[in-house]
Each structure stands twice: as C-alpha cells, then as structure tokens.
Amino acid sequence: MSDMPRDHLHPEDLAEPAEKVARERLEAEMKRALWAQQASRSWAALTAAKASQPNL
C-alpha cells in the first residue's frame, strides 16, 4: 500500500483552479449584490408611489 505512487501537486498546479473558483464566487456575489440593489430601488420606488397616492 505504501508503494503506491501519490500525486504531488505543486502550488502552481493548484493556483489556476483556485483562481477560477475564487473568480466564480466573486461573480456570484456581485450578481447577488446587483440583484439586491435593484430590488431595493424597486421597493423604494413602489413605496414612494404609494406614499404620493394615499388611499389606493
């Protein structure tokens, strides 16, 4: 069992996949932030419209 070859990955071999994962995670966070910003603006616009037209 100890005679089996092992994969020795060097840091430079791991850098590209790690960078890709980090980039994908950042893109997902940015999409969520953009969605939240748009939702907040929509909510603010809806609230302002209701406030300017009472009793609807």
C-alpha positions as CSV (number, residue, x, y, z in Angstrom):
1,M,0.0,0.0,0.0
2,S,2.8,2.4,0.8
3,D,4.4,1.6,-2.6
4,M,1.5,3.3,-4.5
5,P,2.5,6.5,-6.2
6,R,1.0,9.6,-4.9
7,D,0.1,12.7,-6.7
8,H,2.3,15.5,-5.6
9,L,0.6,18.7,-6.6
10,H,2.7,21.8,-6.6
11,P,1.2,25.2,-5.5
12,E,1.5,26.5,-9.1
13,D,-0.6,23.5,-10.3
14,L,-3.4,24.4,-7.8
15,A,-3.3,28.2,-8.4
16,E,-5.3,28.1,-11.6
17,P,-8.3,26.1,-10.3
18,A,-8.3,28.0,-7.1
19,E,-8.3,31.3,-9.0
20,K,-11.2,30.1,-11.2
21,V,-13.2,29.1,-8.1
22,A,-12.5,32.5,-6.4
23,R,-13.5,34.3,-9.6
24,E,-16.8,32.4,-9.9
25,R,-17.5,33.0,-6.3
26,L,-16.9,36.8,-6.7
27,E,-19.1,36.9,-9.8
28,A,-21.9,35.2,-7.9
29,E,-21.5,37.7,-5.0
30,M,-21.6,40.6,-7.5
31,K,-24.8,39.3,-9.1
32,R,-26.4,39.0,-5.7
33,A,-25.3,42.5,-4.8
34,L,-26.7,43.9,-8.1
35,W,-30.0,42.0,-7.6
36,A,-30.3,43.4,-4.0
37,Q,-29.6,46.9,-5.3
38,Q,-32.2,46.6,-8.0
39,A,-34.7,45.1,-5.5
40,S,-34.0,47.9,-3.1
41,R,-34.6,50.6,-5.7
42,S,-37.8,48.9,-6.9
43,W,-39.1,48.8,-3.3
44,A,-38.2,52.4,-2.8
45,A,-40.0,53.4,-6.0
46,L,-43.0,51.4,-5.0
47,T,-43.1,52.9,-1.5
48,A,-42.7,56.4,-2.9
49,A,-45.5,55.8,-5.4
50,K,-47.8,54.6,-2.7
51,A,-46.9,57.5,-0.4
52,S,-47.8,60.0,-3.2
53,Q,-51.2,58.4,-3.8
54,P,-52.8,57.7,-0.4
55,N,-55.9,55.6,0.0
56,L,-55.4,53.3,-3.0
